[in-house]
Amino acid sequence: MKKFLTVVVLFAALMTAVPAKAEVKFGLKGGLNLTNMRFDSSVADKSNQAGFFIGPTVKFTLPIVGLGFDASALYDQRSAEVGNEKIKQQSIQIPVNLRYGIGLGSTASIYFFAGPQFGFNVGDKSIKTTTSEWTFKSSNISANVGLGVMLLSHLQISANYNFGLGKTGELDILNTNFKENGKMNAWQIAVAYYF
């Protein structure tokens, strides 16, 4: 009980020492996906297929030094190659990240972030090639872990790994009994500008 009261008193002291002004900024975010399509089996393994994402973003800085969160609504396109044939996923991705930054105030700061990402398929639900059929789920959830730099309170550059928390879809090799669940994980490099 004593430890709990100590933490409450320290938190209250911190809250009174920090300006009670939260900051909200809107912006535009875009970047590059380097997709790794993973199957439960090693029948098809192709990495680093390029894609992109773009859309509006919002950043909310809490009145606690360094803490905040950001959220975006991004049109996201990822592609991968299975054998000699390319498949493409188009979706709306909504990442919501908790972030912690350290640095030189508004001049420059480094921040770390992590959080869930909710995806909704807006492209083809099923892609058929000459040898296989890939069926995408209509929605999926993934997670982000990354770091970035914020410059002059407006320009943000970040890199993160986005990994699926469940299956993205199912691969069916035609004329066989082979069916496997798959995930589309991606390294992402992003640039955002906040107004």
Disulfide bonds with the S-S distance in Angstrom:
none
